[in-house]
């Protein structure tokens, strides 16, 4: 099961995505692939446009944090 935890307070936002969707076999799960793609797209965006961000990524886990008024749109899209 995939769990997504979203936190927002003032101009600070974080999202934690963990677990596997178990929709298909490991390495062939299209739901996990889609979730991973969205999380990694968020990280790529934060890396290009924002100085105040942090992240952690490993198999089955993505955590991203950013501070700033403009990041809300990126987090909401994801």
C-alpha positions, 0 to 999 in steps of 0.5 A: 500500500502506498501512503502519501502524507502532505503537510502545509503550514504558512509557506512551508510544504512537505510531502512524504510518499512511501510504500508500494502500490502492489498493483503488479509484480515488482518492476512492472507495477504501473501504479508505482511507476506513475507515483514515482514519476510524479514524485521525481518530477516534483524533486526536479522542479524544486532543484531548478527553481528553489533554493530552500528545499530538501529531499530524500529518495530511496526505493519505495520512499520520496520525501520533499520539503520546500519553503516559499510561496511559489512552491504551493502550485508545484506541490498541488499539481503533484 
